[in-house]
Amino acid sequence: MRKLPRVLVVEDEPSIAELIAVNLRHNGFAPTVVFDGAAAQREVDAVLPDVILLDWMLPGESGAVLARQWRKNERTKTVPILMLTARSDESDKVQGLDAGADDYITKPFSTQELLARIRAVLRRRAPEIVNDSVQVGELALDAATYRVTFRGTELKVGPTEFKLLHYLMKHAERVHTRGTLLDKVWGDHVFIEERTVDVHVKRLRESLGEASPMVETVRGAGYRLTAMKHTGTPAQSAPISAA
């Protein structure tokens, strides 16, 4: 029998939580509903879910605090988190993404949109396996072993940032728009705003440390990965005019 994807629903409004759970069951998921952060942590400690639907406003610790905690933990850092919230301002969305959410959905939302987003984050968690390796200057990525190294030192890179880096390295010295990166890294079936790319580029740079200057922002165009000189600065390349 096929194992149903486990979805942890963390929502303090019982009517909303039950509605979500019913729709998940009817569409091939196995939901578990909890109403606060403490109960959510107990569930995560007991059985790791395949995806977490996390309400922003919860009794006690907020969803954003929980997301940050789970992203720092080795066991839970790769579990997809979809933030549910009534906050719709761009700054709130960015804050949720910065906290570690993979996606963001604003209440009220349609059942079909919610299901599509859940399926999308699950697809991103289990991408097509490409067991290749690529090197740009002193930065190396091995997809088979899921390792990134710079000057021989291994770097810790999150799952989405790994995919982003893999694509940029395979297409080094080219400028990629945010829309292109969304299509190639996240997939054109995913309902995500272009601002999300900026958040993940920021996380990628933080993970790369001394190699972070290799990921360049091309004003008015997008992002480019370029080789570095031994001095630690990107090598010179032909100027690109803003789009």
N, C-alpha and C positions, 0 to 999 in steps of 0.2 A: 504494500500500500504506500502511495506517495505521502511523504511527510508534509503536513501543512505548515506554511511559514508561521512562526510564532510572532504575534504583534502585542507588545505591551502598551496598553492605553492608559496614560496618566492624565486624568481629567477629573476635576473636583465637582463638576456639575453632573449629577447622576443621570439626568435625562439625556444629556448630550453623550455621555459615556456609553449608555445603553444603546442609543441609536447607532453610534459608531460600531459597537460590538456586534449588533444584529447584522448590519450591512457587511461587516468583515466575514462573519460566519457564512453568510449566504454567497460570498464570493471567493471561497476557498482559502480562508485564513483561520488561524486559531488564536483568537484574542484573549488576553487576560486584562481585566480592568482593575485599577487601583485609583485612589482618590487623593493621595498626598505623596510627598517625596519620600518619607520614611518607608511607606509600603512599597513604593517603586524600587527603592534600594534593596529591600528584602527579596523582591521577586528577581531582580537582576542577579543578586548573590546566589539565589537558588538555581535558576535556569536562565542562561543567556538568551534573550529574545533575538529574532532575526531583524526586527526593526522596532523602534520606539516612537510612539505618537505622544508628544510631550506638551502639555498645556503650559503656557508662560506663567499665568497667575495661579499659584497653588498655596494651600495653607502651609505655613512654615517656610522652607526653602523654595525659592522660585524655580521655574523650569530652567532658566538661564544658568542658575547656580548648579543645578543637577547636571546639565549638559557639560559644563566646564569640568566638574568632578569626574564624569565618565570619560571625557576625552583625555584626562591626565592618567587614567588607570589603564595599565597594559592590557587587562582582560577585556575591557569594554570600549577601548578607544576606536575600534573599527565598526562598532554597531551603528547602523544608520539611524539618525535622529531627525524626525520631522516635527518642527515646532508648530503648535496650534495656538493661535492667539487672536484677540480682538484688536490688537495694535496694528495699524495699517501704515503708519508713517515710515518713510524710507529709513530714517535713523534707527527705528525700532527693528526693522528687518535686518539691517547691518549688524546691530547689536546681537540679534539672535544668531546670525551666521558666525559672528566673531566668537560667540560662546561655544560654538562647535556643532550647531545644527547643520545638517546636510541640505535641508530644504525648509520652506516656511510657507504656511498656508493660513490665510486670514479668515476668521469667522465673520459672517456665515459662509459656508462653503458647500458645494454640491457633493453628493456621494461619489459621483463618477470622477470628479476632479481629485478627491481624496484617494480613491482607489488607484487612479492613474499615477499619482505621485508616489504612492507606496510601491507600486510595481517598478517605477523608475528607479527609486533608490535601491531596491533589491537587485535590479539589473546592474546598477553601477557597482554594487558590492561584489558581484560575481561576473566581472567582465570577461570577454573572450581572452583566453590565455595565449599570449604571444611570448614564447620562450626565447627571446632574442636579447642581445646586449648591445649597448651603444655607448660611445665615449666621445665627449667634446672637451678638448684640452685635458685637464686633470680631473674632470668630473666624469664618473663612470656609473652606469646603471645596468644592472643585470635583472631582467624580468623573471628569469627562471628561479632565481633565489630570492627575489624581492629585496635586493640590496642596492643602496646608493653609496658611493664612496667619493671622497674628494681628497686628493693627495694621499691616498692610502688609508684615510680615516673614514669609518662607516658613519653615515648620517641617518638619523631617525626621521622618516618622512611618512606622513599620513597617507591613507589609501587614495583619496581624491588628488592630493598633491603629487603622489607617485605617478598617477595616470597623466596628470598635467605635465609633469617634468618629462615623462617618457615621450609624450607627443612633441614637446618643444625641442628635446634633444634630437629626435629623429628628423626634425625639420629645422635644424639650427640655422642661424643667420637670416631667417626669413621673418617678416613681420606678420603676426596673426591678429586679426581683429577679435574683439570679445565674442562677437557672434560666431565666428569660425571656431573659436575654442569651445564654445558651448556645444556646437554641433559635433565636433570631432572628439571631445573628451567626455562630455555629458550625454550627448546624443540628441538628435533633432526632435525626438519624441518627448523631451523633458520640459516641463513648464517652469523654467527658471529665468530670472532676470539677469541681464548682462552684468549688473553690479556684483553678482555672486562671483564672477571671475576675479574681480579685484580683490575680494576677500581671500580667495584661495591663493592668488598670487602672493598676497601679503604673508599668508601662512607658509607658503613654499619658500619664500625668501628667509623667513625666520628659521626654517629647518636647514637651509643650505649654509647658514653662518657665513664663513669667509668667502664662500662661492656665490653669495647672494647677488653681487654686482653683475653676474652673468645673465640674470634675468632683467632685461632692460625694458623700460617703458618708452615707447615711441609716441610722443605727444600727437594726439589727433588720429592715431592709427591703431595702436594696440600694444602687443608685447613681442619681444624677440629674445631668444637665448643665443648668446655669443660666447666664443672662447675668450679666456683670460690670458693676459701676459703673465709671465712669472712674477711680475711686480705686484700682482693682485688686482690689476685694473683690466677692464675689458679691452681686447685688442681693437685697433682702429678698423672701422669698416666704412663702406661708402655711405654718405649721409642719405637719409630718406626724408622726403618732404612730408609734411602732415597731410593726412587725407581730409 
